[in-house]
Amino acid sequence: MRSGFTTGSCAAAAAKAAAWMLFSGTEKNQIIIDTPKGVKYQAEIKDIQRTPDAVSCAVIKDGGDDPDITTGTYVYAKVSFADKIGAGKIIIEGGTGVGRVTKPGLDQPVGAAAINSVPRQMIAKEISEVCDAFDYEGNLIVEISVPGGEEIAKKTFNPKLGIEGGISIIGTSGIVEPMSTQAILDTIRLELNQRRVSGYETVVVSPGNYGMDFMREHYGYDLDKAVKCSNFIGLTMDMAKELGFKKVLYVGHIGKLIKVAGGIMNTHSKEADCRMEILAAVSIQKGVDADTVREILECVTTEDAVKKLTDETKKIEVMQEIAGRICTILNRRTLGEIETDCIVFSKELGELARSEGIANGDLSEYY
């Protein structure tokens, strides 16, 4: 699959080209920059606007084969002289369509433009090289803007994260890798860190939208306080431990969380799938009859498998055992440094079990 380039790479390329044109007085329709990953990026320069004191130009974002919502947007850089700021200084600012940070815990401080550290370093490096080439030792202002960025941002995580008014200029490698696992993990860490720097030692985590919706509908939980971990259960626990959380509540559909009861830390189906086997094993332990166990093993979905447990008492015992095992496995992951609770549910049957730590239904410590 074809890789693309981040908004950070686009901003750096546009800024370098604008600086070059500002000093040389001539147009430049292509520019090459170095990405942090070591891959060179040759960018086409669009919509050039020149005056004696400033140059503006754009690079069109290309996310490659990744389903990137910012693909096709114009990332602009305007570079202008600013002799009154201080010798040899490059000031990087956010313009139209670039978000502004409103909550702590992000890459940039509250009030700053949402242009992350690595893109800022890339922009400064590329412009510094141009300054050296033209023996310029004065000051420059670089304004990054993305027309339409405010509307695009509404379809991203930015509003939840506390970035308002536009998209973020991001990227740690400069390269967009299709369906990047690292991008997902970076988002998980960012959301956990926001919760932690806000002073919380507890967090609600769910693999996906089902769990999030369940918490909102059944407990009125504010989803801005929850973290979606996708399939990365184990790595999320590692991050929570590293950030100093004391308690984690996992809320998830039986089809996902039952895998954790078997020690599976990545719940994607391509990694492992022994849902029916785990349910069957626990059912045997709790005295469910052999015919029912065989029916469970023949099921395709956990929704159907749970329905085979028609003896309500046995079903409760089986589900409570599974909830207990999930917590035991996750506590073991962090060597007991984090206390873990869980709620397991079915779309059709509702809540199936909850761990002993929240048996009374009191979730106040997670709010």
C-alpha positions as CSV (number, residue, x, y, z in Angstrom):
1,M,0.0,0.0,0.0
2,R,1.1,3.5,-0.8
3,S,2.3,5.7,2.1
4,G,1.6,9.4,2.3
5,F,3.0,12.5,4.1
6,T,1.7,14.1,7.3
7,T,0.3,17.6,7.7
8,G,3.6,18.3,9.5
9,S,5.6,17.4,6.3
10,C,3.3,19.5,4.2
11,A,3.7,22.5,6.5
12,A,7.5,22.2,6.5
13,A,7.6,21.9,2.7
14,A,5.4,24.9,2.2
15,A,7.4,26.9,4.7
16,K,10.7,26.1,3.2
17,A,9.4,27.0,-0.3
18,A,8.0,30.2,0.9
19,A,11.2,31.2,2.7
20,W,13.2,30.3,-0.4
21,M,11.0,32.6,-2.6
22,L,11.1,35.4,0.0
23,F,14.9,35.5,-0.2
24,S,15.4,34.7,-3.8
25,G,12.6,36.8,-5.3
26,T,11.8,34.0,-7.7
27,E,9.1,31.3,-7.8
28,K,9.7,27.8,-6.8
29,N,7.3,25.1,-7.9
30,Q,8.9,22.1,-6.2
31,I,10.8,21.6,-2.9
32,I,12.5,18.7,-1.2
33,I,12.6,18.2,2.5
34,D,13.9,15.5,4.8
35,T,11.3,13.7,7.0
36,P,12.3,12.4,10.4
37,K,12.0,8.9,9.1
38,G,14.7,9.6,6.6
39,V,12.5,9.6,3.5
40,K,12.8,12.6,1.3
41,Y,9.6,14.4,0.4
42,Q,9.4,16.2,-3.0
43,A,6.4,18.4,-2.8
44,E,4.6,20.4,-5.5
45,I,4.1,24.0,-4.5
46,K,0.7,25.6,-5.2
47,D,-1.1,29.0,-5.0
48,I,2.0,31.1,-4.7
49,Q,1.4,34.7,-3.4
50,R,4.4,37.0,-3.2
51,T,5.1,40.5,-1.9
52,P,8.4,42.1,-1.0
53,D,7.9,41.3,2.7
54,A,6.1,38.0,2.7
55,V,5.4,34.9,0.6
56,S,2.5,32.5,1.0
57,C,2.2,29.1,-0.7
58,A,0.5,25.7,-0.2
59,V,1.1,22.0,-0.4
60,I,-1.8,19.6,-1.0
61,K,-2.0,16.9,1.7
62,D,-1.7,13.4,0.3
63,G,-2.3,10.6,2.8
64,G,-1.4,7.8,0.4
65,D,-3.7,4.8,0.8
66,D,-4.6,5.7,4.4
67,P,-8.2,6.8,4.8
68,D,-7.0,10.2,6.0
69,I,-9.7,12.8,6.3
70,T,-7.2,15.6,5.6
71,T,-6.2,14.2,2.2
72,G,-6.7,16.8,-0.5
73,T,-6.6,19.8,1.9
74,Y,-4.3,22.7,1.2
75,V,-1.7,23.3,3.9
76,Y,-0.4,26.9,3.6
77,A,2.7,28.5,5.0
78,K,3.2,32.3,5.0
79,V,6.7,33.4,5.8
80,S,7.4,37.1,6.5
81,F,10.1,39.3,7.9
82,A,9.8,40.3,11.6
83,D,12.9,42.4,12.5
84,K,11.6,43.6,15.9
85,I,11.3,40.2,17.6
86,G,14.8,39.1,18.3
87,A,17.9,38.1,16.4
88,G,17.8,34.9,14.4
89,K,14.4,33.8,15.7
90,I,11.8,31.7,13.8
91,I,8.3,32.3,15.2
92,I,5.8,29.6,14.2
93,E,2.1,30.5,14.5
94,G,-1.2,29.0,13.6
95,G,-3.6,30.7,11.3
96,T,-7.1,29.9,9.8
97,G,-8.1,26.3,10.1
98,V,-5.4,25.3,12.6
99,G,-6.7,24.4,16.0
100,R,-5.8,25.9,19.3
101,V,-5.2,23.9,22.5
102,T,-7.8,24.5,25.2
103,K,-7.0,21.5,27.6
104,P,-3.8,20.4,29.3
105,G,-2.0,17.2,28.5
106,L,-1.5,17.7,24.8
107,D,1.8,18.1,22.9
108,Q,1.5,21.9,23.1
109,P,0.5,24.1,26.1
110,V,-3.0,25.6,26.5
111,G,-3.4,28.6,24.3
112,A,-0.9,27.5,21.7
113,A,-1.6,26.6,18.1
114,A,-2.0,22.9,17.7
115,I,1.2,22.5,15.7
116,N,3.0,19.6,17.4
117,S,6.6,19.5,18.4
118,V,8.0,17.4,15.6
119,P,6.4,19.5,12.8
120,R,7.6,22.7,14.6
121,Q,11.1,21.2,14.6
122,M,10.8,20.2,10.9
123,I,9.6,23.7,10.0
124,A,12.4,25.4,11.9
125,K,15.1,23.1,10.5
126,E,14.0,23.6,6.9
127,I,13.8,27.3,7.2
128,S,17.1,27.6,9.0
129,E,18.8,25.8,6.1
130,V,17.3,28.4,3.7
131,C,18.4,31.2,6.0
132,D,21.9,29.8,6.0
133,A,21.9,29.5,2.2
134,F,21.1,33.2,1.9
135,D,23.2,34.4,4.9
136,Y,20.1,35.7,6.6
137,E,20.4,36.2,10.4
138,G,17.3,38.1,11.1
139,N,13.8,37.1,12.3
140,L,11.0,35.4,10.5
141,I,7.3,34.7,11.3
142,V,5.8,31.5,9.9
143,E,2.1,31.2,9.9
144,I,0.6,27.8,9.0
145,S,-3.1,27.7,7.9
146,V,-5.5,25.2,6.5
147,P,-8.6,26.6,4.8
148,G,-11.6,24.5,5.7
149,G,-9.7,23.0,8.7
150,E,-12.4,24.0,11.2
151,E,-15.1,21.9,9.4
152,I,-12.7,19.0,8.9
153,A,-11.8,19.1,12.6
154,K,-15.4,18.4,13.6
155,K,-15.0,14.9,12.1
156,T,-11.9,14.2,14.1
157,F,-11.0,13.6,17.8
158,N,-9.9,17.3,18.2
159,P,-13.1,18.6,19.9
160,K,-13.0,15.8,22.5
161,L,-9.3,16.3,23.1
162,G,-9.6,20.0,23.6
163,I,-8.4,21.4,20.3
164,E,-10.8,24.0,19.0
165,G,-11.1,25.9,15.7
166,G,-9.3,23.6,13.3
167,I,-7.1,20.6,12.7
168,S,-3.8,19.7,14.2
169,I,-0.5,19.8,12.4
170,I,0.9,16.5,13.4
171,G,3.3,13.6,12.6
172,T,6.3,12.1,14.3
173,S,7.9,10.4,11.3
174,G,6.6,12.7,8.6
175,I,5.1,9.7,6.8
176,V,1.5,8.5,6.9
177,E,1.5,4.7,6.9
178,P,-1.8,3.1,5.9
179,M,-3.9,2.2,8.9
180,S,-1.0,3.0,11.2
181,T,-1.1,1.1,14.4
182,Q,1.3,3.7,15.9
183,A,-1.3,6.4,15.2
184,I,-3.9,4.6,17.2
185,L,-1.5,3.9,20.1
186,D,-0.5,7.6,20.1
187,T,-4.2,8.6,20.3
188,I,-4.8,6.2,23.2
189,R,-1.7,7.6,25.1
190,L,-2.8,11.1,24.4
191,E,-6.3,10.5,25.8
192,L,-5.0,8.7,28.9
193,N,-2.5,11.5,29.5
194,Q,-5.2,14.1,29.3
195,R,-7.2,12.3,32.0
196,R,-4.1,12.0,34.2
197,V,-2.9,15.6,34.0
198,S,-6.4,16.7,34.9
199,G,-5.7,15.1,38.2
200,Y,-7.6,11.7,37.9
201,E,-6.1,8.5,39.1
202,T,-9.0,6.4,37.6
203,V,-10.1,5.9,34.0
204,V,-12.9,4.1,32.1
205,V,-11.6,2.2,29.1
206,S,-13.5,0.5,26.3
207,P,-12.4,-1.4,23.2
208,G,-15.0,0.3,21.0
209,N,-18.2,2.3,20.5
210,Y,-20.4,-0.4,22.0
211,G,-18.8,0.0,25.4
212,M,-18.9,3.7,25.2
213,D,-22.5,3.8,24.3
214,F,-23.3,1.3,27.1
215,M,-21.7,3.6,29.7
216,R,-23.6,6.6,28.4
217,E,-27.0,4.9,28.2
218,H,-26.9,2.9,31.4
219,Y,-24.7,5.1,33.7
220,G,-25.0,8.5,32.1
221,Y,-21.2,8.6,31.8
222,D,-19.6,11.6,30.2
223,L,-17.8,10.0,27.2
224,D,-15.2,12.8,27.1
225,K,-13.8,11.2,30.3
226,A,-13.5,7.7,28.7
227,V,-10.7,6.3,26.5
228,K,-11.3,3.9,23.5
229,C,-8.5,1.4,23.3
230,S,-9.5,-0.5,20.2
231,N,-7.9,-4.0,20.3
232,F,-4.9,-2.9,22.3
233,I,-5.9,-4.1,25.8
234,G,-2.5,-5.0,27.1
235,L,-0.6,-2.0,25.7
236,T,-3.3,0.3,27.1
237,M,-2.7,-1.2,30.6
238,D,1.0,-0.6,30.1
239,M,0.4,3.0,29.3
240,A,-2.0,3.4,32.3
241,K,0.7,2.0,34.6
242,E,3.4,4.2,33.1
243,L,1.2,7.3,33.6
244,G,0.5,6.5,37.2
245,F,-3.2,5.5,37.2
246,K,-4.4,3.6,40.2
247,K,-7.7,2.1,38.9
248,V,-9.0,1.2,35.5
249,L,-12.5,0.2,34.6
250,Y,-12.9,-1.8,31.4
251,V,-16.3,-1.8,29.9
252,G,-16.9,-4.1,26.8
253,H,-18.9,-6.5,24.8
254,I,-18.6,-10.1,25.8
255,G,-17.2,-10.9,22.3
256,K,-14.1,-8.7,23.0
257,L,-13.5,-9.0,26.7
258,I,-13.9,-12.8,27.0
259,K,-10.6,-13.1,25.1
260,V,-8.9,-11.2,27.9
261,A,-10.1,-13.9,30.3
262,G,-7.9,-16.3,28.3
263,G,-4.9,-14.0,28.5
264,I,-5.2,-12.5,25.0
265,M,-4.0,-8.9,25.2
266,N,-4.7,-8.0,21.5
267,T,-8.3,-8.8,20.8
268,H,-8.2,-8.5,17.0
269,S,-9.5,-11.6,15.3
270,K,-6.3,-12.1,13.3
271,E,-4.3,-12.3,16.5
272,A,-6.3,-14.9,18.4
273,D,-9.8,-16.2,18.8
274,C,-10.9,-18.7,21.4
275,R,-14.1,-17.1,22.6
276,M,-16.2,-20.2,22.5
277,E,-13.5,-22.3,24.0
278,I,-13.1,-20.0,27.0
279,L,-16.9,-19.8,27.5
280,A,-17.1,-23.6,27.3
281,A,-14.3,-24.2,29.7
282,V,-15.8,-21.8,32.3
283,S,-19.2,-23.4,31.8
284,I,-17.8,-26.8,32.5
285,Q,-16.1,-25.5,35.6
286,K,-19.5,-24.2,36.9
287,G,-21.3,-27.4,36.2
288,V,-23.2,-26.6,33.0
289,D,-24.3,-29.8,31.3
290,A,-22.4,-31.3,28.4
291,D,-25.0,-30.8,25.8
292,T,-25.1,-27.1,26.5
293,V,-21.3,-26.9,26.3
294,R,-21.4,-28.6,22.9
295,E,-23.9,-26.1,21.7
296,I,-21.7,-23.3,22.9
297,L,-18.8,-24.7,21.0
298,E,-20.8,-24.8,17.8
299,C,-21.8,-21.1,18.0
300,V,-20.4,-18.5,15.7
301,T,-21.1,-15.4,18.0
302,T,-20.8,-14.9,21.7
303,E,-24.3,-13.4,21.7
304,D,-25.7,-16.7,20.6
305,A,-23.4,-18.7,22.8
306,V,-24.5,-16.8,26.0
307,K,-28.1,-17.5,25.1
308,K,-27.4,-21.2,25.4
309,L,-27.0,-20.7,29.1
310,T,-30.7,-21.0,29.8
311,D,-30.2,-21.8,33.5
312,E,-30.1,-18.2,34.9
313,T,-28.2,-19.2,38.0
314,K,-25.5,-21.0,36.0
315,K,-25.3,-18.1,33.5
316,I,-24.6,-15.6,36.4
317,E,-21.9,-17.9,37.8
318,V,-20.2,-18.3,34.5
319,M,-20.3,-14.6,33.7
320,Q,-19.0,-13.6,37.1
321,E,-16.2,-16.1,36.8
322,I,-15.3,-14.6,33.4
323,A,-15.3,-11.0,34.9
324,G,-13.1,-12.2,37.7
325,R,-10.6,-13.8,35.3
326,I,-10.5,-10.6,33.2
327,C,-9.5,-8.6,36.2
328,T,-7.0,-11.1,37.4
329,I,-5.3,-11.2,34.0
330,L,-5.2,-7.4,33.8
331,N,-4.0,-6.9,37.4
332,R,-1.2,-9.4,36.6
333,R,-0.2,-7.4,33.5
334,T,0.7,-4.4,35.8
335,L,2.1,-6.6,38.6
336,G,-0.7,-5.5,40.8
337,E,0.1,-1.8,40.5
338,I,-3.3,-1.0,39.0
339,E,-6.6,-2.3,40.4
340,T,-8.9,-3.3,37.6
341,D,-12.7,-3.5,37.4
342,C,-14.8,-4.6,34.5
343,I,-18.3,-4.6,33.2
344,V,-19.2,-7.2,30.6
345,F,-22.4,-6.8,28.5
346,S,-24.3,-8.2,25.6
347,K,-26.1,-6.1,23.0
348,E,-29.3,-8.2,23.4
349,L,-29.1,-9.3,27.0
350,G,-27.6,-6.2,28.5
351,E,-25.2,-6.3,31.5
352,L,-23.9,-9.8,32.0
353,A,-21.5,-9.3,34.9
354,R,-19.4,-6.8,36.8
355,S,-16.3,-7.4,38.9
356,E,-16.3,-7.5,42.7
357,G,-14.9,-4.1,43.1
358,I,-18.0,-2.5,41.7
359,A,-20.5,-5.1,42.7
360,N,-22.6,-2.5,44.5
361,G,-23.0,-0.5,41.3
362,D,-21.1,2.5,42.7
363,L,-18.9,3.9,39.9
364,S,-18.5,7.3,41.5
365,E,-14.7,7.0,41.8
366,Y,-14.5,6.7,38.0
367,Y,-16.4,10.0,37.3
